């Protein structure tokens, strides 16, 4: 199934459920025609009785997708409405579980729901009373088949409304319609632990903000958005230096560093939406979910995706690569066309999705669009380091080392990076060559110095003494110069390693710096041994030079 969908545009599937979509009727018909052609070629048989063609709304994977937005599955809503009064804790947990499933559609929830969750405490006896029944009825009325969430549009402004109460935190992701009214995209809420309930008010409010950004990370990352809060001190703590905040707030603020937002104050009486969510947090979200991997993405518009798809098809190299991925890789690299052999080592990571070539989660960018994509990544305004890491996570193209160096150079200037890092790279290469030549000269001088010592002791003639003094002076000068050089080089090396860690572009130079560090360590060992011999040479030379004078005076 996946192999068939990879060849189609505007198609997605889960198990044996397939949906063909389009933003316009013409686009839908074009995508449907393509899918039918591929299905015929691959021998895929469709059940005509289960096929629904050109629908304005469709139930897919537990939700109802319409042309206006997302609605809850009517069957789930009916199941909720038909649930009877819970007779024990297990049945109450089942009811709250259904509410959790539909929590993304729930707004303006009341604080009375806390009473239901109190019944689940281990130390509490289950006693269903009239006020519990009233809360149950109110909850059922909150969810209906008319509940609607609007589709996220990356072109529209983004607003995140968050709030915290003593028992929980809640958030809503909103976007304006044509009249400027904020419409819900999705909701989220979470119960606080016993420890979190003892937090100070500002700590709970900041915790709500951290929770909201993490829950809506897919929508917010790489975009500018506005945070709406009813806690005015939160607006001031955000603008202050990180070091001025208490330790707990610092840890929370660090988690917000990857987002580009502006926070505004809205008094509590006007912040009804987030207030309601925080007073009925979702009972299913008591513990945070630990992720092994979180994928950060930059959203591309439909026009950009279509442009990427067309340019990939028009690019001879990528078109050849795509055909190889679809038909299968040969057994040896020699059977590949020369142009795409550079992708041989990546063959297990390459795939086709919606007409695009992917390396893992990265889109392989055609050469004609590489400059435009770099500019688009920069417009996210995430800062230099985040932009480069984001580029490394989302886009990919294969280029030679020379092209990579010049691309890195111009990209660095474009991102307003310091040009010193490139001077550091050039200096690193120059010093490596210089150090090798210097060591050769140094060894030859050391041999001459040893020879001078030997001649001075063995022959005790003035010529050898003068030669020893001469060589010792040269040796001492070289020692002073190498000391200054080593001091400068160590400073450079620290800067070079630091700069190399800042960007994925400098990873090769980072390993070069490690190599130079090892090289320098070995060199220092040799230098100390040579230095010892040098001191010995100087001492013997001076002593043998003044020995005749001392001998004459003593006689």
C-alpha positions as CSV (number, residue, x, y, z in Angstrom):
1,X,0.0,0.0,0.0
2,X,2.7,2.5,0.9
3,X,4.5,1.7,-2.3
4,X,1.4,2.7,-4.3
5,X,0.7,5.8,-2.3
6,X,4.3,7.0,-2.8
7,X,3.6,7.4,-6.5
8,X,0.5,9.5,-5.9
9,X,-0.1,13.1,-5.0
10,X,-2.8,14.1,-2.5
11,X,-3.2,10.6,-1.1
12,X,-2.9,9.2,2.3
13,X,-3.8,5.9,3.9
14,X,-3.9,4.0,7.2
15,X,-4.2,0.3,7.0
16,X,-6.7,-0.3,4.2
17,X,-8.4,3.1,4.5
18,X,-7.3,5.5,1.7
19,X,-8.3,9.1,1.3
20,X,-7.8,11.2,-1.9
21,X,-8.0,15.0,-1.2
22,X,-7.5,18.3,-2.9
23,X,-7.9,22.0,-2.1
24,X,-10.0,22.5,-5.2
25,X,-12.3,20.2,-7.2
26,X,-10.0,20.3,-10.1
27,X,-7.0,19.3,-7.9
28,X,-9.1,16.5,-6.3
29,X,-10.1,15.1,-9.7
30,X,-6.5,15.2,-10.9
31,X,-5.2,13.4,-7.8
32,X,-8.0,10.8,-8.0
33,X,-7.3,10.1,-11.7
34,X,-3.6,9.6,-10.9
35,X,-4.4,7.2,-8.0
36,X,-6.8,5.1,-10.2
37,X,-4.0,4.8,-12.8
38,X,-1.5,3.7,-10.3
39,X,-4.0,1.3,-8.7
40,X,-4.6,-0.3,-12.1
41,X,-0.9,-0.7,-12.8
42,X,-0.3,-2.3,-9.4
43,X,-3.3,-4.6,-9.6
44,X,-5.0,-3.0,-6.5
45,X,-8.7,-3.9,-6.3
46,X,-11.2,-1.5,-4.7
47,X,-14.5,-2.4,-3.2
48,X,-17.0,-0.2,-5.1
49,X,-19.6,-0.5,-2.3
50,X,-17.3,1.1,0.2
51,X,-15.9,3.8,-2.1
52,X,-17.3,7.3,-1.6
53,X,-16.4,9.7,-4.4
54,X,-16.3,13.5,-4.2
55,X,-17.7,14.0,-0.7
56,X,-17.7,17.3,1.1
57,X,-17.1,15.4,4.4
58,X,-15.7,12.0,5.3
59,X,-15.1,10.0,8.4
60,X,-11.5,9.0,8.6
61,X,-9.6,7.5,11.5
62,X,-11.9,8.6,14.2
63,X,-12.7,12.1,13.1
64,X,-15.1,13.7,10.6
65,X,-13.2,15.8,8.0
66,X,-15.4,18.5,6.4
67,X,-14.7,21.4,4.0
68,X,-15.2,23.8,7.0
69,X,-13.1,22.0,9.6
70,X,-12.7,19.0,11.8
71,X,-15.6,17.5,13.8
72,X,-15.8,14.7,16.3
73,X,-16.8,11.3,15.1
74,X,-20.6,11.1,15.4
75,X,-20.5,7.5,16.6
76,X,-18.2,8.6,19.5
77,X,-20.5,11.5,20.4
78,X,-23.5,9.1,20.4
79,X,-21.6,6.6,22.6
80,X,-20.9,9.4,25.0
81,X,-24.5,10.6,25.1
82,X,-25.8,7.1,25.6
83,X,-23.4,6.3,28.5
84,X,-25.4,5.6,31.7
85,X,-24.6,6.7,35.2
86,X,-21.3,5.2,36.4
87,X,-21.7,2.6,39.1
88,X,-18.1,2.3,40.1
89,X,-14.6,3.7,39.6
90,X,-14.0,1.6,36.5
91,X,-17.1,2.9,34.7
92,X,-16.2,6.4,35.7
93,X,-12.7,6.0,34.3
94,X,-14.3,4.7,31.0
95,X,-16.4,7.9,30.8
96,X,-13.5,10.2,31.5
97,X,-11.5,8.2,28.9
98,X,-14.1,9.0,26.2
99,X,-14.0,12.6,27.3
100,X,-10.2,12.5,26.9
101,X,-10.6,11.2,23.4
102,X,-12.8,14.1,22.6
103,X,-10.9,16.7,24.6
104,X,-9.5,18.5,21.6
105,X,-13.1,19.6,20.8
106,X,-14.0,20.7,24.3
107,X,-14.1,24.3,25.4
108,X,-15.5,26.4,28.3
109,X,-15.3,23.5,30.8
110,X,-16.5,24.2,34.4
111,X,-14.5,23.6,37.6
112,X,-17.2,21.2,38.8
113,X,-15.6,18.4,36.8
114,X,-13.0,18.2,39.6
115,X,-15.6,16.5,41.7
116,X,-15.7,13.5,39.3
117,X,-11.9,13.0,39.5
118,X,-12.0,13.2,43.2
119,X,-14.0,10.0,43.2
120,X,-11.1,8.2,41.6
121,X,-8.8,8.7,44.6
122,X,-7.7,5.5,46.2
123,X,-8.7,6.8,49.7
124,X,-12.2,7.9,48.5
125,X,-15.2,5.6,48.5
126,X,-17.3,5.7,45.3
127,X,-20.6,7.3,46.2
128,X,-22.5,8.8,43.3
129,X,-24.6,11.7,44.4
130,X,-26.9,14.2,42.6
131,X,-24.3,16.9,42.1
132,X,-22.1,14.3,40.4
133,X,-25.0,13.5,38.0
134,X,-25.4,17.2,37.2
135,X,-21.7,17.4,36.3
136,X,-22.0,14.4,34.1
137,X,-25.0,15.9,32.3
138,X,-23.1,19.2,31.8
139,X,-20.1,17.4,30.3
140,X,-22.3,15.5,27.8
141,X,-23.8,18.8,26.7
142,X,-20.3,20.2,26.1
143,X,-19.7,17.8,23.2
144,X,-22.0,17.6,20.2
145,X,-21.9,16.7,16.6
146,X,-21.8,20.4,15.8
147,X,-18.4,20.9,17.6
148,X,-15.9,22.2,15.1
149,X,-12.2,22.8,15.0
150,X,-10.8,24.8,12.1
151,X,-7.9,23.6,9.9
152,X,-4.6,25.1,10.7
153,X,-3.4,27.6,8.1
154,X,0.4,28.5,8.3
155,X,-0.3,31.7,6.4
156,X,-2.5,33.2,9.1
157,X,-1.4,34.7,12.4
158,X,-1.2,32.2,15.3
159,X,-2.4,32.8,18.8
160,X,-1.9,30.6,21.8
161,X,-4.1,31.1,24.8
162,X,-3.0,29.5,28.1
163,X,-3.9,29.6,31.7
164,X,-3.4,27.8,35.0
165,X,-5.6,27.0,38.0
166,X,-4.7,25.3,41.3
167,X,-5.7,21.8,39.9
168,X,-4.7,22.0,36.2
169,X,-3.5,23.9,33.2
170,X,-5.2,24.5,29.8
171,X,-4.4,25.9,26.4
172,X,-6.0,26.7,23.1
173,X,-4.5,27.3,19.7
174,X,-6.4,29.9,17.7
175,X,-6.4,31.6,14.3
176,X,-8.5,34.5,13.0
177,X,-11.1,34.2,10.3
178,X,-11.8,36.8,7.6
179,X,-13.6,39.0,10.2
180,X,-10.8,38.9,12.7
181,X,-12.6,36.5,15.1
182,X,-10.3,34.0,16.8
183,X,-11.4,30.4,15.9
184,X,-10.1,27.3,17.7
185,X,-7.7,24.9,15.9
186,X,-7.2,22.6,18.9
187,X,-7.4,22.4,22.7
188,X,-5.3,20.8,25.3
189,X,-5.3,20.5,29.1
190,X,-3.4,18.7,31.9
191,X,-3.9,17.9,35.5
192,X,-1.2,19.1,37.9
193,X,0.6,16.7,40.2
194,X,0.6,17.2,44.0
195,X,4.0,18.9,43.7
196,X,3.0,21.2,40.9
197,X,-0.1,22.2,42.8
198,X,2.2,23.7,45.4
199,X,4.0,25.9,42.9
200,X,3.7,29.7,43.2
201,X,1.1,31.3,40.9
202,X,3.7,32.6,38.4
203,X,5.4,29.2,38.3
204,X,2.1,27.5,37.4
205,X,1.4,30.1,34.7
206,X,4.8,29.6,33.2
207,X,4.4,25.8,33.4
208,X,1.1,26.2,31.5
209,X,3.0,28.1,28.8
210,X,5.7,25.4,28.6
211,X,3.1,22.7,28.4
212,X,1.2,24.6,25.6
213,X,4.3,25.1,23.4
214,X,5.2,21.4,23.8
215,X,1.7,20.2,23.0
216,X,1.4,22.5,20.0
217,X,5.0,22.2,19.0
218,X,4.1,20.9,15.5
219,X,2.1,24.1,14.8
220,X,4.4,26.6,16.6
221,X,7.9,25.6,15.8
222,X,9.4,27.8,13.1
223,X,6.6,30.4,13.2
224,X,6.0,33.7,14.9
225,X,3.1,33.5,17.3
226,X,1.4,35.5,20.1
227,X,0.8,34.2,23.6
228,X,-2.2,35.4,25.5
229,X,-2.1,35.3,29.3
230,X,-4.2,36.7,32.1
231,X,-1.2,36.8,34.5
232,X,0.5,40.2,34.1
233,X,3.8,39.3,36.0
234,X,4.4,36.6,33.4
235,X,4.8,39.3,30.7
236,X,7.6,40.9,32.8
237,X,9.5,37.8,33.7
238,X,9.7,36.8,30.0
239,X,11.4,40.1,29.1
240,X,13.9,40.0,31.9
241,X,17.4,38.3,31.6
242,X,17.4,34.6,32.2
243,X,19.9,34.9,35.1
244,X,17.5,37.2,37.0
245,X,14.9,34.5,37.4
246,X,14.8,31.8,40.2
247,X,16.2,28.4,39.3
248,X,12.8,26.7,38.7
249,X,11.7,29.5,36.4
250,X,15.1,29.4,34.6
251,X,14.6,25.7,33.7
252,X,11.1,26.5,32.3
253,X,12.3,29.6,30.4
254,X,15.1,27.5,28.8
255,X,12.5,25.2,27.3
256,X,10.9,28.3,25.6
257,X,14.2,29.4,23.9
258,X,13.5,27.6,20.7
259,X,10.2,29.5,20.0
260,X,9.7,33.0,18.6
261,X,6.7,34.5,20.3
262,X,5.4,37.8,21.7
263,X,3.4,37.7,24.9
264,X,0.4,39.9,25.7
265,X,-1.7,40.4,28.8
266,X,-5.5,39.9,28.7
267,X,-7.3,40.2,32.0
268,X,-8.9,37.1,33.4
269,X,-12.5,38.1,32.8
270,X,-11.7,38.2,29.1
271,X,-9.7,35.0,29.1
272,X,-12.7,32.7,29.5
273,X,-11.5,30.0,27.1
274,X,-8.2,29.1,28.8
275,X,-9.7,29.5,32.2
276,X,-12.3,26.9,31.5
277,X,-9.8,24.5,30.2
278,X,-7.5,24.8,33.1
279,X,-10.3,24.1,35.5
280,X,-11.1,20.8,33.8
281,X,-7.8,19.4,32.8
282,X,-7.7,16.2,30.9
283,X,-7.5,13.2,33.4
284,X,-5.6,11.2,30.9
285,X,-2.6,13.5,30.8
286,X,-1.3,13.1,34.4
287,X,2.2,12.0,33.4
288,X,4.3,13.6,30.6
289,X,5.1,11.4,27.6
290,X,8.8,10.9,27.1
291,X,9.8,11.0,23.4
292,X,12.8,9.3,22.1
293,X,12.8,11.5,19.0
294,X,10.9,14.7,18.3
295,X,11.0,15.8,14.7
296,X,11.2,19.6,14.1
297,X,9.8,20.7,10.8
298,X,9.4,23.8,8.8
299,X,6.0,23.9,7.0
300,X,6.0,24.5,3.3
301,X,2.9,25.9,1.5
302,X,1.0,23.9,-1.0
303,X,2.5,26.0,-3.8
304,X,6.0,25.4,-2.5
305,X,5.4,21.6,-2.3
306,X,4.1,21.7,-5.9
307,X,7.1,23.7,-6.9
308,X,9.4,21.2,-5.2
309,X,7.6,18.3,-6.9
310,X,7.9,19.9,-10.3
311,X,11.5,20.8,-9.9
312,X,12.3,17.3,-8.7
313,X,10.8,15.9,-11.8
314,X,12.6,18.4,-14.0
315,X,16.0,17.8,-12.3
316,X,17.7,15.0,-14.4
317,X,19.8,13.8,-11.4
318,X,16.8,13.6,-8.9
319,X,14.5,12.2,-11.6
320,X,17.0,9.4,-12.2
321,X,17.4,8.9,-8.5
322,X,13.6,8.7,-8.0
323,X,13.3,6.0,-10.7
324,X,16.1,4.0,-9.0
325,X,14.3,4.2,-5.6
326,X,11.0,3.1,-7.2
327,X,12.4,0.2,-9.3
328,X,14.9,-0.9,-6.6
329,X,18.7,-0.4,-6.1
330,X,21.1,-2.7,-7.9
331,X,23.4,-5.1,-6.0
332,X,26.6,-3.2,-6.5
333,X,27.5,0.5,-6.9
334,X,29.1,-0.2,-10.3
335,X,25.7,-0.9,-11.7
336,X,24.4,2.6,-10.8
337,X,24.7,5.5,-13.2
338,X,27.7,7.6,-12.4
339,X,25.7,10.7,-11.5
340,X,23.8,9.1,-8.6
341,X,26.5,7.0,-7.1
342,X,27.0,9.6,-4.5
343,X,23.6,8.4,-3.0
344,X,24.7,4.8,-2.7
345,X,25.6,5.1,0.9
346,X,22.2,6.7,1.7
347,X,20.1,4.1,-0.2
348,X,18.5,2.7,3.0
349,X,17.4,6.2,4.1
350,X,15.9,7.4,0.8
351,X,12.2,7.1,0.1
352,X,9.4,8.7,-2.1
353,X,6.5,10.5,-0.5
354,X,3.9,12.5,-2.5
355,X,6.3,12.9,-5.4
356,X,9.2,14.2,-3.2
357,X,12.4,12.4,-2.4
358,X,13.1,12.1,1.3
359,X,16.3,11.2,3.2
360,X,14.8,10.2,6.5
361,X,12.7,13.2,7.4
362,X,14.7,15.6,5.2
363,X,13.5,16.7,1.8
364,X,16.0,16.3,-1.0
365,X,16.1,19.7,-2.6
366,X,16.6,20.2,-6.4
367,X,19.5,22.4,-7.3
368,X,17.4,25.1,-8.7
369,X,15.6,25.7,-5.4
370,X,18.5,25.4,-2.9
371,X,19.0,29.1,-2.6
372,X,15.3,29.9,-2.1
373,X,15.0,27.2,0.6
374,X,17.9,28.6,2.5
375,X,16.2,32.0,2.5
376,X,12.9,30.4,3.6
377,X,14.6,28.7,6.5
378,X,16.2,32.0,7.5
379,X,12.8,33.8,7.6
380,X,11.8,31.7,10.6
381,X,14.1,34.1,12.7
382,X,15.2,31.3,15.0
383,X,18.7,32.6,15.4
384,X,21.9,31.4,13.7
385,X,22.4,28.1,15.6
386,X,18.7,27.1,15.5
387,X,18.4,27.9,11.8
388,X,21.4,25.8,10.9
389,X,20.2,22.9,13.0
390,X,16.8,23.2,11.5
391,X,18.2,23.1,8.0
392,X,20.1,20.0,8.9
393,X,16.9,18.4,10.1
394,X,14.6,19.3,7.3
395,X,16.4,19.6,4.0
396,X,19.2,17.8,2.2
397,X,21.2,18.0,-1.0
398,X,24.4,16.2,-2.1
399,X,27.3,18.5,-3.1
400,X,31.0,18.3,-3.2
401,X,33.4,19.5,-0.5
402,X,34.4,22.6,-2.5
403,X,30.8,23.5,-3.2
404,X,30.0,22.9,0.5
405,X,32.8,25.2,1.6
406,X,31.7,28.1,-0.6
407,X,28.0,27.5,0.1
408,X,28.8,27.5,3.8
409,X,30.8,30.8,3.3
410,X,28.0,32.7,1.6
411,X,25.3,31.2,3.9
412,X,27.4,32.3,6.9
413,X,27.5,35.9,5.5
414,X,23.8,35.7,4.7
415,X,23.0,34.6,8.3
416,X,25.2,37.4,9.7
417,X,27.7,35.0,11.2
418,X,31.2,36.0,12.0
419,X,33.6,35.6,9.2
420,X,36.3,34.8,11.8
421,X,35.3,31.1,11.7
422,X,36.4,30.8,8.1
423,X,39.6,32.6,8.8
424,X,40.0,30.1,11.7
425,X,39.6,27.2,9.2
426,X,42.2,28.7,6.8
427,X,44.5,29.4,9.7
428,X,44.1,25.8,10.9
429,X,45.2,24.4,7.5
430,X,48.1,26.8,7.3
431,X,49.3,26.1,10.8
432,X,49.2,22.3,10.2
433,X,51.4,22.6,7.1
434,X,53.7,25.2,8.9
435,X,54.0,22.9,12.0
436,X,55.1,20.0,9.9
437,X,57.8,22.0,8.1
438,X,58.9,23.6,11.4
439,X,59.3,20.2,13.1
440,X,61.5,19.0,10.3
441,X,63.7,22.1,10.7
442,X,63.6,21.7,14.5
443,X,64.9,18.2,14.3
444,X,67.7,19.2,12.1
445,X,68.7,22.0,14.5
446,X,68.5,19.6,17.4
447,X,70.9,17.2,15.6
448,X,73.3,20.0,15.0
449,X,73.0,21.0,18.7
450,X,73.8,17.4,19.8
451,X,76.8,17.4,17.4
452,X,78.0,20.6,18.9
453,X,77.8,19.2,22.4
454,X,79.8,16.2,21.4
455,X,82.5,18.3,19.6
456,X,82.7,20.7,22.6
457,X,83.3,17.9,25.1
458,X,85.4,15.6,22.9
459,X,87.7,18.2,21.1
460,X,87.5,21.1,23.6
461,X,88.6,23.5,20.8
462,X,87.6,27.1,20.4
463,X,86.0,26.5,17.0
464,X,83.6,23.9,18.4
465,X,82.9,26.1,21.4
466,X,82.0,29.1,19.2
467,X,79.9,26.9,17.0
468,X,78.1,25.6,20.1
469,X,77.5,29.1,21.4
470,X,76.2,30.2,18.0
471,X,73.9,27.3,17.7
472,X,72.7,27.7,21.3
473,X,71.7,31.3,20.7
474,X,69.8,30.3,17.6
475,X,68.2,27.5,19.6
476,X,67.2,29.9,22.4
477,X,65.7,32.4,19.8
478,X,63.7,29.6,18.3
479,X,62.5,28.5,21.7
480,X,61.2,32.0,22.5
481,X,59.5,32.3,19.2
482,X,57.8,28.8,19.5
483,X,56.6,29.8,23.0
484,X,54.8,32.8,21.6
485,X,53.5,30.7,18.7
486,X,52.2,28.0,21.0
487,X,50.3,30.6,23.1
488,X,48.6,32.0,20.0
489,X,47.9,28.6,18.6
490,X,46.2,27.3,21.8
491,X,44.0,30.4,21.8
492,X,43.1,29.8,18.2
493,X,42.4,26.1,18.9
494,X,39.9,26.8,21.6
495,X,38.1,29.3,19.4
496,X,38.1,26.9,16.5
497,X,36.7,24.0,18.5
498,X,34.0,26.3,19.9
499,X,33.0,27.7,16.5
500,X,33.0,24.2,15.0
501,X,30.4,23.1,17.5
502,X,28.0,25.8,16.5
503,X,27.0,24.6,13.1
504,X,26.5,21.3,11.3
505,X,28.5,23.0,8.4
506,X,31.6,22.9,10.5
507,X,31.5,19.3,11.7
508,X,34.4,18.3,9.4
509,X,36.5,21.2,10.8
510,X,35.5,20.1,14.3
511,X,37.2,16.7,13.7
512,X,40.1,18.6,12.1
513,X,40.4,20.5,15.4
514,X,40.4,17.3,17.3
515,X,43.1,15.9,15.1
516,X,45.2,19.1,15.6
517,X,44.8,18.8,19.4
518,X,46.2,15.2,19.3
519,X,49.0,16.4,17.0
520,X,49.8,19.3,19.3
521,X,49.9,16.9,22.3
522,X,52.5,14.7,20.6
523,X,54.4,17.8,19.5
524,X,54.5,19.1,23.0
525,X,56.1,15.9,24.3
526,X,58.8,16.1,21.6
527,X,59.2,19.8,22.3
528,X,59.9,19.2,26.0
529,X,62.5,16.6,25.2
530,X,64.2,18.9,22.7
531,X,64.0,21.7,25.2
532,X,65.8,19.7,27.8
533,X,68.6,19.0,25.4
534,X,68.7,22.6,24.4
535,X,69.2,23.7,28.0
536,X,71.9,21.2,28.3
537,X,73.6,22.4,25.2
538,X,73.4,26.0,26.3
539,X,74.8,25.1,29.7
540,X,77.7,23.1,28.4
541,X,78.5,25.7,25.7
542,X,78.7,28.5,28.2
543,X,80.6,26.5,30.6
544,X,83.2,25.3,28.0
545,X,83.5,28.8,26.7
546,X,84.5,30.4,30.0
547,X,86.5,27.3,31.2
548,X,89.8,28.4,29.6
549,X,89.4,31.9,31.2
550,X,88.8,30.4,34.6
551,X,91.6,28.1,34.2
552,X,94.0,30.9,33.2
553,X,92.9,33.1,36.1
554,X,93.3,30.2,38.6
555,X,96.8,29.6,37.3
